[in-house]
């Protein structure tokens, strides 16, 4: 029987569960008939162009199990934008290593990369099966109900805001407002997730601003002042890609990456949270603070959703099954069958569709005021992230007032 080899890569920013998908691919590939070697490209396409490949065939069952709960991108990642001039070299390397099955784990740009390589090989007479495995904490990939990595990042954000909200409430006499920034270039899925651990109306967060809904500076100031008047403090969540109603980024970012996307956070030297914090300080006169997690939600293995880990693994395994049955030019997808009980089914979406389309937070998931998620969002997201603890508060107890009668009776706290 003629044998062939498999190549796997991880691209773009990691998620806490991306290595679980990698483990699923390797495990399924090891069981696939007619496969000799399973190669992993170090640092994605950059590594492939340098013939920097690892032989993953020798990983033990114990190592594969451990990989499922290892943070980061085990193979190394890259944000290199594949050029048309790279395609002949990529094809030559695939031929050199007799790669017939090609898998990439990533987001929109990654799906574009695998689509272009698969198409080029097809057009030039080289038989290659290419399947994409979804990954992004932003949850904005077209064609799938949610992406592996989103649930764990959403849980990280919800826990962070729940716990930081306790701090902000307790410190309200010092800092009257807090601004928390989530990642999410054009989609507010993670910003919305900040409310998932909220137990009562006064809990953080009070206001959430999404990239899908442009902000009015004046309306934002009114929102915050009204919240401070009501609770004594205000906790605001803002997506990094939020825009003002004049179309300019709240972050004031101007730098762009290799894919012509605005650079947010540290790389762009700009921040939506810092910008909003400055505006509120100037308009209210209050002291406040800002919190920016940057890439931490992408690698926090201690806060993962167990469901997310399992689904990421299944997506990797499913990709190999699809390739083995002759499917090519597709990405693995998940379709929601029901919320309660939670159930999904696996399917496919054409790579060319995923590469050019995005999935914003639906209008029905954002309230009419544009500053908080709706019940429909909570019903969608709750099954993905798991349960949250409920904390104790003592400030609502009856005050221990010492009366004049207590002092006359010789109470130990009586004044001299």
C-alpha positions in Angstrom: 0.0 0.0 0.0 1.3 3.5 -0.9 1.8 5.7 2.1 1.7 9.4 2.6 2.5 12.0 5.3 0.5 14.5 7.3 1.5 18.1 8.1 0.0 20.1 11.0 0.5 23.8 12.0 -0.8 26.3 14.5 -1.2 29.9 13.4 -2.1 33.3 14.9 -2.7 34.0 18.6 -3.1 30.9 20.8 -6.1 29.8 22.8 -6.0 27.9 26.1 -7.3 24.8 24.2 -5.4 25.0 20.9 -3.1 22.2 21.9 -6.1 20.0 22.7 -7.0 20.4 19.0 -3.4 19.5 18.1 -3.6 16.4 20.2 -6.9 15.4 18.5 -5.3 15.6 15.1 -2.2 13.6 16.0 -4.3 10.9 17.8 -6.6 10.5 14.8 -3.8 10.7 12.3 -1.9 7.9 14.1 -5.0 5.7 13.6 -5.4 6.6 9.9 -4.7 4.0 7.3 -1.9 4.7 4.9 -0.1 7.3 6.9 3.7 7.1 7.5 4.8 10.3 9.2 3.0 13.0 11.1 4.9 16.3 10.8 4.4 19.5 12.7 5.6 22.8 11.3 7.5 24.9 13.8 6.2 28.5 13.9 3.5 27.9 11.2 4.1 28.9 7.6 7.4 30.6 8.5 8.7 27.3 9.7 7.4 25.4 6.7 9.2 27.8 4.3 12.4 27.1 6.2 11.8 23.3 6.2 11.6 23.5 10.0 9.5 20.4 10.7 9.1 18.2 13.7 8.3 14.4 13.6 5.2 14.1 15.9 4.8 10.4 15.2 6.9 9.5 18.2 4.7 11.2 20.8 3.5 8.8 23.4 -0.1 8.4 24.6 0.9 10.0 27.9 2.4 13.0 26.0 -0.7 13.4 23.8 -2.9 13.4 26.9 -0.7 16.0 28.6 -0.7 18.1 25.5 -4.5 18.4 25.8 -4.0 20.5 28.9 -0.9 22.5 28.0 -1.1 26.2 27.4 0.4 28.2 24.5 0.9 26.9 20.9 3.1 23.8 21.3 4.4 23.9 17.7 5.1 27.7 17.9 3.0 30.2 16.0 3.3 33.0 13.5 1.4 35.9 12.0 3.3 35.8 8.7 1.1 36.8 5.7 1.6 34.2 2.9 2.6 35.8 -0.4 1.7 34.5 -3.8 5.4 34.3 -4.5 5.7 31.8 -1.6 3.3 29.3 -3.1 5.8 27.5 -5.5 8.2 27.0 -2.6 5.5 25.7 -0.3 4.4 23.2 -2.9 8.0 22.0 -3.5 8.5 21.4 0.3 5.2 19.5 0.4 6.4 17.3 -2.4 9.8 16.9 -0.8 8.2 15.5 2.4 5.4 13.7 0.5 2.7 15.7 2.4 -0.7 14.7 1.1 -2.8 15.9 4.1 -2.5 19.4 5.4 -4.1 20.8 8.6 -3.9 24.3 10.1 -5.4 25.3 13.4 -6.4 29.0 13.4 -8.7 31.9 12.5 -9.8 33.8 9.4 -6.3 34.6 8.1 -5.2 31.0 8.8 -8.2 29.6 6.8 -7.2 32.0 4.0 -3.7 30.5 4.1 -4.7 26.9 3.9 -7.3 27.7 1.2 -4.7 29.4 -1.0 -2.2 26.5 -0.6 -4.8 23.8 -1.3 -6.1 25.7 -4.3 -2.6 26.3 -5.7 -1.6 22.6 -5.4 -4.9 21.6 -7.1 -4.3 24.0 -10.0 -0.7 22.9 -10.5 -1.4 19.1 -10.4 -0.3 18.2 -6.9 -2.8 16.2 -4.9 -3.3 17.7 -1.5 -6.2 17.4 1.0 -6.5 20.6 3.2 -8.8 20.9 6.2 -8.9 23.8 8.6 -9.5 23.5 12.4 -11.2 26.6 14.0 -9.5 28.6 16.7 -10.0 32.0 18.1 -11.0 33.6 21.4 -12.8 36.3 19.4 -15.5 33.8 18.4 -16.0 35.6 15.1 -15.4 32.8 12.6 -18.1 32.4 10.0 -20.0 29.2 9.7 -19.6 27.8 13.2 -21.8 28.3 16.3 -18.7 29.0 18.4 -15.0 28.5 18.1 -12.7 26.3 20.3 -11.0 28.8 22.6 -13.9 31.2 23.0 -15.5 29.4 26.0 -12.3 29.4 28.0 -11.5 33.0 27.2 -15.0 33.9 28.1 -14.7 32.1 31.4 -11.5 33.9 32.1 -13.1 37.3 31.4 -16.2 36.6 33.4 -14.1 35.4 36.4 -11.8 38.4 36.1 -14.6 40.9 36.1 -16.5 39.1 38.9 -13.4 39.2 41.1 -12.2 42.6 40.1 -15.7 43.9 40.6 -15.5 42.9 44.2 -12.3 44.9 44.5 -13.9 47.9 42.8 -17.0 47.8 45.0 -14.9 47.6 48.1 -12.6 50.5 46.9 -15.4 52.8 45.7 -14.3 55.5 48.2 -11.0 55.6 46.4 -11.7 54.8 42.8 -15.3 55.6 41.6 -15.0 53.8 38.3 -13.0 51.0 36.6 -12.6 50.4 32.9 -11.8 46.8 31.8 -10.7 46.1 28.2 -11.2 42.8 26.4 -9.7 41.7 23.1 -12.0 41.6 20.1 -11.1 43.6 17.0 -14.5 43.8 15.4 -16.7 41.5 17.5 -18.0 41.9 21.0 -18.3 38.3 22.0 -15.7 38.5 24.8 -16.9 41.9 26.0 -20.4 40.4 26.4 -19.0 37.4 28.3 -17.9 39.8 31.1 -21.4 39.7 32.4 -21.7 35.9 32.7 -20.8 35.7 36.4 -23.0 38.6 37.4 -25.4 37.5 40.1 -27.3 40.7 41.0 -28.0 44.1 39.4 -25.4 45.9 41.5 -22.6 43.5 40.6 -19.9 44.3 38.0 -20.1 44.9 35.2 -22.6 47.7 34.9 -21.9 48.9 31.4 -20.5 47.0 28.4 -19.5 48.7 25.1 -19.2 46.6 22.0 -17.3 47.1 18.7 -20.6 46.5 16.9 -22.2 49.6 18.4 -20.5 53.0 18.0 -20.3 55.1 21.2 -21.4 58.6 21.8 -19.0 60.4 24.1 -21.8 62.3 25.8 -24.0 59.3 26.2 -21.1 57.3 27.7 -20.5 60.0 30.3 -24.2 60.1 31.2 -24.3 56.3 31.5 -21.3 56.3 33.9 -22.5 59.3 36.0 -25.9 57.8 36.4 -24.4 54.4 37.5 -22.2 56.1 40.1 -25.2 58.0 41.5 -27.1 54.7 41.8 -24.4 52.4 43.2 -21.6 54.7 44.3 -19.2 53.2 41.7 -19.2 52.0 38.1 -17.5 49.1 36.4 -17.3 49.4 32.6 -16.2 46.8 30.0 -15.1 47.9 26.6 -14.0 45.9 23.5 -10.6 46.9 22.2 -12.0 47.6 18.8 -14.8 49.9 20.0 -15.5 53.0 17.8 -16.8 56.5 18.5 -19.9 57.5 16.5 -17.6 59.6 14.2 -15.9 56.3 13.1 -12.6 56.8 15.0 -11.3 54.1 17.3 -11.9 54.7 21.0 -8.3 53.6 21.4 -7.1 56.3 19.0 -5.0 53.5 17.3 -3.4 54.2 14.0 -0.7 51.5 13.6 -1.6 48.6 11.3 -0.3 45.0 11.2 0.8 42.9 8.1 -2.8 42.1 7.4 -3.8 45.8 7.4 -5.6 45.5 10.7 -5.4 48.2 13.3 -3.0 47.3 16.1 -4.7 47.5 19.5 -3.2 47.4 23.0 0.6 47.4 23.5 1.6 46.9 19.9 -0.5 49.8 18.7 0.6 52.0 21.6 -3.0 52.8 22.2 -5.8 51.5 24.4 -9.6 51.8 24.4 -9.6 51.4 28.2 -7.0 54.1 28.8 -8.7 56.5 26.4 -12.1 55.9 28.0 -10.5 56.3 31.5 -9.0 59.6 30.5 -12.3 60.9 29.2 -14.1 59.9 32.3 -11.5 61.4 34.6 -11.7 64.7 32.7 -15.5 64.8 32.6 -16.3 63.6 36.1 -13.3 64.7 38.2 -13.3 61.2 39.8 -10.3 59.0 40.3 -10.6 55.6 38.5 -8.5 52.8 37.2 -8.2 50.7 34.0 -7.5 47.0 33.6 -6.1 45.4 30.4 -5.5 41.7 30.2 -4.1 41.7 26.7 -3.2 38.0 25.7 -3.8 36.5 29.2 -7.2 35.0 28.3 -5.5 33.2 25.5 -3.2 31.1 27.6 -4.8 30.6 31.1 -5.1 26.8 31.3 -6.2 27.1 34.9 -9.4 28.8 33.9 -10.4 26.7 30.9 -13.9 25.4 30.3 -13.9 21.6 30.4 -16.4 21.6 27.5 -14.0 23.8 25.5 -11.1 21.4 26.0 -13.2 18.4 24.9 -14.7 20.2 21.9 -11.3 21.5 20.7 -10.0 17.9 20.8 -13.0 16.6 18.9 -12.6 19.3 16.2 -9.0 18.1 15.6 -10.1 14.5 15.5 -13.0 15.4 13.2 -10.6 17.2 10.7 -8.7 14.0 10.2 -11.9 12.0 9.7 -13.0 14.5 7.1 -9.7 14.4 5.3 -9.7 10.6 5.4 -13.1 10.5 3.7 -12.0 12.8 0.9 -13.2 16.1 2.2 -10.9 19.0 1.3 -11.1 22.8 1.2 -13.3 22.9 4.3 -13.1 24.0 8.0 -14.6 21.9 10.8 -17.7 23.6 12.2 -20.0 23.1 15.2 -23.8 23.6 14.9 -25.9 24.2 18.0 -28.8 21.7 18.2 -30.1 22.9 21.6 -29.2 25.1 24.5 -30.9 23.0 27.2 -29.8 20.3 27.2 -26.7 21.6 25.4 -26.0 19.7 22.2 -23.9 20.4 19.0 -23.3 18.6 15.8 -20.1 18.8 13.7 -20.2 19.9 10.1 -18.1 21.8 7.5 -17.8 25.3 5.9 -15.9 26.1 2.8 -12.5 27.7 3.6 -13.1 30.4 1.0 -16.2 31.6 3.0 -14.4 31.6 6.3 -11.5 33.5 4.9 -13.5 36.5 3.8 -16.5 36.6 6.2 -16.7 37.4 9.9 -19.4 36.7 12.5 -20.2 39.8 14.7 -22.2 39.6 17.8 -25.9 39.5 16.6 -28.1 42.5 17.1 -30.4 40.4 19.2 -27.6 39.8 21.7 -27.2 43.5 22.5 -29.8 45.6 24.3 -31.5 48.6 22.8 -29.2 51.1 24.6 -26.1 49.3 23.2 -24.5 48.9 26.6 -25.3 45.4 27.8 -26.0 41.9 26.5 -29.5 40.5 26.3 -31.1 37.4 27.8 -30.6 35.7 24.5 -26.8 36.0 24.7 -26.8 34.6 28.2 -28.8 31.6 27.0 -26.3 31.1 24.2 -23.1 31.5 26.3 -24.0 30.0 29.7 -23.7 26.3 28.6 -20.2 27.0 27.2 -18.5 28.5 30.3 -19.8 26.4 33.3 -20.8 27.5 36.8 -19.4 30.5 38.9 -19.1 30.9 42.6 -21.3 33.3 44.6 -19.4 35.5 47.0 -20.4 36.7 50.5 -21.1 40.4 51.3 -21.4 41.8 54.8 -22.0 45.5 54.0 -25.7 44.9 53.9 -25.9 43.8 57.5 -27.6 46.0 60.1 -25.1 48.7 61.4 -23.8 48.2 64.9 -24.8 51.5 66.4 -23.8 52.2 70.0 -26.6 54.0 71.8 -26.3 56.6 74.6 -27.9 54.0 76.9 -25.1 51.5 76.1 -22.5 54.1 77.1 -24.2 54.9 80.4 -24.3 51.2 81.2 -20.6 51.1 81.1 -20.2 49.7 77.5 -16.5 49.0 76.8 -16.6 51.4 73.8 -18.1 54.3 75.8 -16.2 57.6 75.6 -14.4 58.7 78.7 
